[in-house]
């Protein structure tokens, strides 16, 4: 039984259909022949002897008397005598030799006509069944073959696909579609499952993107509030004191300078927001480059950044060898953003390492500062960054870096070092 199930699952729809039709044809032929053979045997049983005939004779004897006599004989058999004749007195005479009489056949009937009425009906009914039953077997065979084909090959996958489409129409992608077969319907179900998984991933990515957009919008609302509040406070202060004419020129110049700095911070922030929006349309172009050359070029530029802040930059670990295909522009930009953030919190040094993990270039940046806030790490690296910094930094560097990592089919991971300080791991996929 198990072997038949495996064969059923492995056969294609065409092969299984041909097998069902061929099997049905053989069974119909066998039953039809059996029916015809049985009918022939039954009809033979009803007939005493198919070679027997009944003759109606007109007999004239030597005296000139004429009699009608029914005589039963067989085809090909010679008549040597006829039945006894009846005299006028009703007495039976002896058998008479054919040579003594004159005889003429006026009627000959086959053995079928010798049957009783009931046997004749049975004989004719058997002949009808010999024609009707093969047609009946053919029709029933086609119906049964179609039912078996539908039940074994179409019913289950169609039910699975119908239920799956209903789930998708109800906006539910959290299910598995599985049909254990190697035929066309099995491949169709497998393709449908791949489509479901793709839809599920796309839906999750879209939802994640919406959540990130909400996060950025919340950050925008929060960060715009500070400079706007400052500017509003200064303008109210100016309105009150200008009416009283209590402001000196030095104080006026100081207030105007602070307002100017605040507007510069606001302008810088809006430019960062514009940059984030432009990143969605950014094209990633991977080009081959030696890893040693990439590290050397990055180190030169980053050393200038850290030197101005009197922070030491250390390249730790072994630098991998070989050539990889990466988008160097976005890679440099990510590293610069992370180093720029690290410089704001590092005390004495920043460690930088490069390694290859499967098809990812992994760049780790470790500083000796205070580490990431708990809300960042507890938020599953959603980059909820505090933006109330005295230096005007608005915490968008990590958001920009995260978006660029995703554009490179990678990710950005945040940790706190056990010995203190923040750890940012940049993972960029390469060909």
Secondary structure, DSSP 8 states (H G I E B T S, - for coil): -HHHHHHHHHS-HHHHHHHHHHHHHHHHHHHHHHHHHHHHHHHHHHSS-TTEEEEEEEEE-TT--EEEEEEEEETT----B----B-TTS-B----BGGGSEEEEEEEEEGGGGS-HHHHHHHHHHHHHHHHHHHHHHHHHHHHHHHHHIIIIIHHHHHHHHHHHHHHHTT-----------SHHHHHHHHHHHHHHHHHHHHHHHHHHHHHHHHHHHHHHHHHHHHHHHHHHHHHHHHHHHHHT---HHHHHHHHHHHHHHHHHHHHHHHHHHHHHHHTT-----EEEEHHHHHHHHHHHHHHHHHHTT-EEEEES----SEEEE-HHHHHHHHHHHHHHHHTT-SSEEEEEEEEETTEEEEEEEESSS---HHHHTTTS--------TT---S-HHHHHHHHHHHTT-EEEEEE-TTSSEEEEEEEE--
